[in-house]
Amino acid sequence: MSELINKAKQRRELLKHLIQQLHHGEAPDAIRNQLARLLGEVPYHEVVAVEQELIAEGMPTQEVLSFCDLHSAALRGKIDQTGSKTPPPGHPVDTFKKENRAIEWELKSLSDLYDEIKPATADAQVAELLPKARIHFNALADIDKHYRRKENLVFPFLEKHGITGPPTVMWGKHDETRELLKATDDALRVAQAISADEARTLVELVFKPATDSIAEMIYKEEQILFPMCMDTLTESEWYQVYRQSLEIGYCLLDPSEEWQPQEETVAAYVEEPGERVQLPSGSLMPEELTAILNTIPFDLTFVDKDDTVRYFTQGRERIFDRNRAILGRKVQMCHPPGSVHIVQQILEDFKSGKESRSPFWITLKGRFIHIEYFALRNKQGDYLGTLEVSQDLTDKRALTGEQRLLSYGKD
């Protein structure tokens, strides 16, 4: 046993030395070759331990962050995940991984667009491709919820177990990715009429750094973070992550499977029946309020004062598709690029107090649909958010005469 311990210690010391060489300017390829020759594959938990030790010994976190991608490049293909646990369906890590598959689809779509832009010679051709890129980058903006669930739900439990270095570094990489995505959004807003050469420059200097950063984070998560978390967090802690995830929302998908932890884990968190919701004209139990909101014959969606989607009804008469992936997302990102300016104008006019309602009506698949936006304000007139109300009025428009006899509607 002591021989195994000594061997693991020696391997960590050598790995630490090689990472320090990276920080002194050694090329990642050369380090990877040394790893292959001296160490072979490195257990993922030792990579975490070494990074933690370097920070504990005084290496500034910002410096570790600066060289984080070099570490990843040097270790690519050399991390051993033997014995790592597989999350059950619906488990938070299972959901994180499924989100990664959805993110990778967006990344692949953008990569294909890059390949189309690269040989383009006609400016008109580029003008057709950039709106497609904007749609995919709008979808990738959803990644903020993926990162926030890690930062606010998973990282605190790692810190409770004494693992502080890797979460700090990874959070820093999240912020870098957020800035890169913001740069793509800013660029796409002004890139209305650019040449093919300018588009290629945009891809190399703005688009690819953002998508490369996202792809690199997926690698770090699945090679190091998730195996480490599966080994570290207890089932009780994972259940707390699971229960609180919906408050932040999901990225590009609505999990279809529920996680079934041990009965004793669930029993420890049995919720007492909710207290009555007190309103000026009466009170309701949460279950009653939910049933009422899901029974009214129209769709409601609530966007808070910060433009974040917080709630939607789940009635049987759905007009527009809604799933829980939109919760926690900026409402501007939930609309196609061609209509975002209208949404933004409504929000600005509601916030300023200039307007308080905005109706629209359209014909959709032969049905007459009425959509109206209402500004919500408190007694003092402060803006609280916007309520979208959508109704299918086709059948009601066709009513004639009177209905005075008892009649039951069909479900």
Secondary structure, DSSP 8 states (H G I E B T S, - for coil): -HHHHHHHHHHHHHHHHHHHHHHTT--HHHHHHHHHHHTSSEEHHHHHHHHHHHHHTT--HHHHHHTHHHHHHHHTT-EE-TT-----TT-HHHHHHHHHHHHHHHHHHHHHHHHHHTT---HHHHHHHHHHHHHHHHHHTTHHHHHHHIIIIIHHHHHHTT--HHHHHHHHHHHHHHHHHHHHHHHHHH-SS--HHHHHHHIIIIIHHHHHHHHHHHHHIIIIIHHHHHHHS-HHHHHHHHHHHHHH--SS----S-----HHHHHTT-------EEETTEEE-HHHHHHHHHHSSSEEEEEETTSBEEEE---SS-SS---GGGTTSBGGGGS-GGGHHHHHHHHHHHHHTS-SEEEEEEEETTEEEEEEEEEEE-TT--EEEEEEEEEE-HHHHT--S---S------
